[in-house]
Amino acid sequence: MSESRGSGLRIVHTHGERITVSEVSTGVELLAYVYRPEDAWESPKPYVHPLRTLAGDIVTDYRPNDHRWHKGLQMTASHLSGQNLWGGNTYVHGQGYLELPERVGSMVHAGFDEVAAEAGGAVIAERLTWHPYDGELWADEQRRVEVRDVDPGAGSWALTWSSAVTNRREEPLRFGSPTTAGREMAGYTGLFWRGPRGFRGGRVIGPDSEGPGLMGRSAPWLAYTAEHDGRDGHATLVFEHAPENDHAGARGTHPAHWFVRSEPFAAVAPSLAFFDELELAPGDTLTRRYRVIVAEGARDRQDIVKYLAEHPW
């Protein structure tokens, strides 16, 4: 085990298992980044859980009974060239979700380049490899998870997540989703957040509208606000594309669309391939960067817009 401190944050690395980041003045553990391998059926991969507000409230779920492979905040690939790096059953058009263990792959921790508290926050820089069921190397990933803008007075802090995935096959990698495979409005793939059971029925807010109609829409950000079980109060999570993500495909790149549910559970994903497959050529790198703002209270659109203006990328 190793420990470092800086900028009001404390990092504890339990080698081979997890890294935790805590805010020193409150003693609250803001996140645990877990990278030890877990059940093969659940498509082993590193994940963030628990994720907490500065008040100490947990805003992620772990292995819920409806989807055991939902684990906090994690990078996923539900349909990847015929393989499932999401976990659990695989959607097959005309047959529904089938138990196909020979399609369930993994994202494997390969090493850390940096784990440190630094000016303004903390950083976890990791190398990973992506594999189908048979263990062949399909991709390398350079991942960077950062803690930034920790403000106990305002009750908010921000996590940034960047992933650069390089295709190591001799043929294209095809990123898809259940929707590209034939299921309507189930475009989940890429960075995926599963909220606590108490967040069911929460409020979904976008830049110019709100509600379940934001499913499948493109927008620079999307927010989810809900009330806690067990104690009074709310929390708001804002999921934001970095400017270079080109979420709308305005520069000719692949557009992103939001996968979001408040029923039967809380979930948000800035989908990599909602309606159409994304093809990554051999040797090419797919890079995406996101910010997740974790705030106490029920923030409205005006609050969110103000925060984003005051905290540019």
C-alpha positions as CSV (number, residue, x, y, z in Angstrom):
1,M,0.0,0.0,0.0
2,S,1.2,3.5,-0.8
3,E,-0.1,7.0,0.0
4,S,0.3,10.5,-1.3
5,R,-1.2,13.9,-0.5
6,G,-1.5,17.2,-2.2
7,S,-3.9,20.0,-3.1
8,G,-6.3,18.9,-0.2
9,L,-6.5,15.4,-1.5
10,R,-5.3,12.0,-0.2
11,I,-4.5,9.1,-2.5
12,V,-4.2,5.5,-1.1
13,H,-3.1,2.8,-3.5
14,T,-3.8,-0.8,-2.4
15,H,-1.6,-2.4,-5.0
16,G,-3.3,-5.0,-7.2
17,E,-6.7,-3.9,-6.0
18,R,-7.8,-0.3,-6.0
19,I,-6.9,3.4,-5.7
20,T,-9.0,5.7,-3.5
21,V,-9.0,9.5,-3.6
22,S,-10.3,11.4,-0.5
23,E,-10.9,15.1,0.3
24,V,-8.7,15.8,3.4
25,S,-10.7,18.5,5.1
26,T,-13.9,16.4,5.2
27,G,-12.3,12.9,5.2
28,V,-14.8,11.9,2.5
29,E,-13.6,9.3,0.0
30,L,-14.6,10.8,-3.3
31,L,-14.0,7.7,-5.4
32,A,-12.4,4.2,-5.5
33,Y,-10.9,3.1,-8.8
34,V,-11.0,-0.7,-8.7
35,Y,-8.8,-2.6,-11.2
36,R,-8.5,-6.1,-9.7
37,P,-10.0,-8.7,-12.1
38,E,-13.6,-9.9,-11.3
39,D,-16.0,-12.5,-12.6
40,A,-15.4,-13.5,-16.3
41,W,-19.1,-13.5,-17.1
42,E,-19.4,-9.9,-16.1
43,S,-16.6,-8.9,-18.6
44,P,-13.8,-7.9,-16.1
45,K,-12.7,-4.3,-16.4
46,P,-11.6,-1.5,-14.1
47,Y,-14.4,0.7,-12.8
48,V,-15.1,3.6,-10.3
49,H,-17.3,2.7,-7.3
50,P,-18.2,4.0,-5.0
51,L,-18.5,7.6,-6.3
52,R,-19.5,10.1,-3.7
53,T,-20.6,13.7,-3.2
54,L,-18.6,15.9,-0.9
55,A,-21.3,15.2,1.7
56,G,-20.4,11.5,1.5
57,D,-23.4,10.3,-0.3
58,I,-22.9,7.4,-2.8
59,V,-24.1,8.2,-6.3
60,T,-23.2,4.9,-8.1
61,D,-24.5,1.3,-7.9
62,Y,-22.5,-2.0,-7.9
63,R,-23.7,-5.4,-9.2
64,P,-27.4,-4.6,-8.9
65,N,-29.7,-7.7,-9.1
66,D,-31.0,-6.7,-12.5
67,H,-27.6,-6.4,-14.2
68,R,-24.7,-7.8,-12.2
69,W,-22.2,-6.4,-14.7
70,H,-23.3,-2.8,-14.0
71,K,-20.4,-1.4,-11.8
72,G,-20.4,2.3,-11.0
73,L,-18.8,4.3,-13.7
74,Q,-16.9,2.3,-16.4
75,M,-15.8,2.2,-20.0
76,T,-17.7,-0.5,-21.9
77,A,-18.1,-1.9,-25.4
78,S,-21.4,-3.7,-25.6
79,H,-21.0,-4.8,-29.3
80,L,-17.4,-4.9,-30.6
81,S,-16.8,-6.8,-33.8
82,G,-19.1,-9.6,-32.6
83,Q,-17.8,-9.6,-29.0
84,N,-19.3,-8.3,-25.8
85,L,-17.0,-6.2,-23.6
86,W,-20.1,-5.1,-21.6
87,G,-20.9,-8.3,-19.6
88,G,-23.7,-10.7,-19.2
89,N,-26.1,-11.7,-21.9
90,T,-25.6,-10.6,-25.5
91,Y,-28.3,-9.1,-27.7
92,V,-29.0,-11.0,-30.9
93,H,-31.6,-9.6,-33.2
94,G,-34.7,-11.8,-33.4
95,Q,-33.7,-13.8,-30.4
96,G,-33.3,-11.3,-27.6
97,Y,-30.6,-11.5,-25.0
98,L,-28.8,-14.8,-25.0
99,E,-26.3,-16.4,-22.7
100,L,-23.2,-16.5,-24.9
101,P,-20.1,-16.8,-22.8
102,E,-17.9,-17.3,-25.8
103,R,-18.6,-13.7,-26.8
104,V,-17.8,-12.1,-23.4
105,G,-14.4,-10.4,-23.4
106,S,-12.4,-8.2,-21.0
107,M,-10.4,-5.0,-20.5
108,V,-7.2,-5.8,-18.6
109,H,-5.1,-3.5,-16.4
110,A,-1.6,-3.5,-17.8
111,G,0.1,-0.9,-15.6
112,F,0.0,2.7,-14.2
113,D,2.1,5.5,-15.7
114,E,1.1,8.0,-12.9
115,V,-0.9,7.9,-9.6
116,A,-0.4,11.2,-7.8
117,A,-1.9,14.2,-6.2
118,E,-0.8,17.3,-8.1
119,A,-1.6,21.0,-8.4
120,G,-5.3,21.4,-8.5
121,G,-6.3,17.7,-8.1
122,A,-5.3,14.1,-8.6
123,V,-4.5,11.9,-11.5
124,I,-4.7,8.1,-12.3
125,A,-3.0,7.4,-15.7
126,E,-3.4,3.7,-16.7
127,R,-2.5,1.4,-19.6
128,L,-5.0,-1.4,-20.5
129,T,-5.5,-4.0,-23.1
130,W,-8.8,-5.1,-24.7
131,H,-9.5,-8.8,-25.5
132,P,-12.2,-11.0,-26.9
133,Y,-13.2,-14.2,-25.1
134,D,-10.1,-16.2,-26.5
135,G,-7.7,-13.6,-25.1
136,E,-6.3,-12.3,-28.4
137,L,-5.1,-8.7,-28.2
138,W,-7.6,-6.4,-30.0
139,A,-6.7,-3.0,-28.7
140,D,-4.5,-1.0,-26.3
141,E,-6.0,1.8,-24.2
142,Q,-4.4,4.8,-22.6
143,R,-6.7,6.0,-19.8
144,R,-6.6,9.1,-17.6
145,V,-9.0,9.6,-14.7
146,E,-8.6,13.0,-12.9
147,V,-10.2,14.7,-9.9
148,R,-10.5,18.5,-10.4
149,D,-12.3,21.6,-9.1
150,V,-12.9,20.2,-5.6
151,D,-15.0,22.9,-3.8
152,P,-16.4,21.9,-0.4
153,G,-18.1,25.4,-0.1
154,A,-20.0,24.9,-3.3
155,G,-20.6,21.2,-2.6
156,S,-19.2,20.1,-6.0
157,W,-16.2,18.4,-7.6
158,A,-15.4,17.1,-11.1
159,L,-14.0,13.8,-12.5
160,T,-12.6,13.8,-16.0
161,W,-12.2,10.6,-17.9
162,S,-10.2,10.3,-21.1
163,S,-9.7,7.1,-23.1
164,A,-7.5,6.6,-26.2
165,V,-8.1,3.2,-27.8
166,T,-5.8,1.9,-30.5
167,N,-6.8,-0.9,-32.8
168,R,-4.2,-3.7,-32.7
169,R,-6.0,-6.1,-35.1
170,E,-5.3,-6.4,-38.8
171,E,-8.9,-5.6,-39.6
172,P,-11.3,-2.8,-38.4
173,L,-12.8,-2.8,-35.0
174,R,-16.5,-2.1,-35.2
175,F,-18.1,-0.5,-32.2
176,G,-21.8,-1.0,-32.0
177,S,-24.7,-1.3,-29.6
178,P,-28.0,-3.3,-29.2
179,T,-29.6,-0.6,-31.4
180,T,-27.1,-1.1,-34.2
181,A,-27.9,-4.9,-33.8
182,G,-31.6,-4.3,-34.2
183,R,-33.1,-3.3,-30.8
184,E,-34.8,0.1,-30.7
185,M,-33.4,2.8,-28.4
186,A,-30.9,0.7,-26.6
187,G,-27.7,2.4,-27.8
188,Y,-25.6,1.8,-24.7
189,T,-21.8,1.5,-25.2
190,G,-18.8,3.5,-24.1
191,L,-18.6,5.3,-20.8
192,F,-21.5,4.1,-18.7
193,W,-22.9,5.3,-15.3
194,R,-25.3,3.3,-13.2
195,G,-27.0,5.2,-10.5
196,P,-28.1,3.9,-7.0
197,R,-31.5,2.2,-6.8
198,G,-32.9,5.2,-5.0
199,F,-32.2,7.4,-8.0
200,R,-34.9,5.6,-10.0
201,G,-37.4,8.2,-11.3
202,G,-34.9,11.1,-11.2
203,R,-35.0,14.2,-13.3
204,V,-33.1,14.3,-16.6
205,I,-32.0,17.7,-17.9
206,G,-30.5,18.8,-21.2
207,P,-29.3,22.2,-22.5
208,D,-32.8,23.0,-24.0
209,S,-35.2,20.4,-22.7
210,E,-35.7,17.7,-20.2
211,G,-37.3,14.3,-19.6
212,P,-37.1,10.8,-21.2
213,G,-37.3,12.3,-24.7
214,L,-33.5,13.1,-24.4
215,M,-32.8,9.4,-25.1
216,G,-31.0,9.2,-28.4
217,R,-30.5,13.0,-28.7
218,S,-27.1,14.7,-29.3
219,A,-26.1,17.5,-26.9
220,P,-22.9,18.8,-25.3
221,W,-24.1,17.8,-21.8
222,L,-26.8,16.0,-19.9
223,A,-27.6,16.0,-16.2
224,Y,-29.3,13.6,-13.8
225,T,-30.7,14.8,-10.5
226,A,-32.4,12.6,-7.8
227,E,-33.2,12.2,-4.1
228,H,-31.1,10.0,-1.8
229,D,-32.5,7.0,0.1
230,G,-31.6,6.9,3.7
231,R,-31.0,10.6,4.3
232,D,-32.6,13.9,3.2
233,G,-31.3,15.7,0.2
234,H,-30.5,15.4,-3.5
235,A,-27.5,15.0,-5.8
236,T,-26.9,16.1,-9.4
237,L,-24.5,14.6,-11.8
238,V,-23.6,16.4,-15.0
239,F,-22.1,14.4,-17.9
240,E,-20.2,16.6,-20.4
241,H,-18.4,16.0,-23.7
242,A,-15.0,17.7,-24.1
243,P,-15.0,20.2,-27.0
244,E,-12.8,17.9,-29.1
245,N,-15.3,15.0,-28.9
246,D,-17.3,16.6,-31.7
247,H,-20.4,15.0,-30.3
248,A,-22.7,16.2,-33.1
249,G,-20.4,15.1,-35.9
250,A,-20.2,18.7,-37.2
251,R,-16.6,18.2,-38.3
252,G,-17.4,15.0,-40.2
253,T,-16.6,12.6,-37.3
254,H,-18.9,10.0,-35.8
255,P,-21.8,11.6,-33.8
256,A,-22.6,10.7,-30.2
257,H,-26.1,10.4,-28.8
258,W,-27.1,10.1,-25.2
259,F,-28.4,6.8,-23.7
260,V,-30.3,7.8,-20.6
261,R,-32.9,6.1,-18.4
262,S,-34.6,7.0,-15.2
263,E,-36.8,3.9,-15.3
264,P,-36.5,1.0,-14.4
265,F,-33.1,2.3,-13.2
266,A,-30.9,5.3,-13.4
267,A,-28.3,5.2,-16.2
268,V,-26.4,7.6,-18.5
269,A,-23.9,6.9,-21.3
270,P,-22.6,9.3,-24.0
271,S,-22.9,6.4,-26.5
272,L,-20.1,5.8,-29.0
273,A,-22.4,4.1,-31.4
274,F,-26.1,4.6,-30.7
275,F,-27.7,4.4,-34.2
276,D,-24.7,3.5,-36.4
277,E,-21.5,1.5,-36.0
278,L,-18.3,3.3,-35.5
279,E,-15.4,1.7,-37.4
280,L,-11.8,2.0,-36.2
281,A,-9.2,1.1,-38.8
282,P,-6.1,-1.0,-38.0
283,G,-3.6,1.1,-36.2
284,D,-6.0,4.1,-35.7
285,T,-6.8,5.5,-32.3
286,L,-10.2,6.5,-31.0
287,T,-10.0,9.3,-28.4
288,R,-12.8,10.5,-26.2
289,R,-12.7,12.8,-23.1
290,Y,-15.6,13.4,-20.7
291,R,-16.3,15.3,-17.5
292,V,-18.6,14.2,-14.7
293,I,-19.6,16.9,-12.2
294,V,-20.7,15.5,-8.8
295,A,-22.8,18.1,-6.9
296,E,-24.8,18.2,-3.8
297,G,-28.4,19.3,-4.2
298,A,-31.0,19.4,-6.9
299,R,-29.3,21.7,-9.5
300,D,-31.5,23.2,-12.3
301,R,-30.5,24.1,-15.8
302,Q,-29.5,27.7,-14.8
303,D,-27.2,26.3,-12.1
304,I,-25.6,23.9,-14.5
305,V,-25.0,26.4,-17.3
306,K,-23.5,28.8,-14.8
307,Y,-21.1,26.1,-13.4
308,L,-20.0,25.1,-16.9
309,A,-19.3,28.8,-17.9
310,E,-17.3,29.3,-14.7
311,H,-15.3,26.0,-15.1
312,P,-14.2,25.8,-18.8
313,W,-12.2,22.9,-20.0
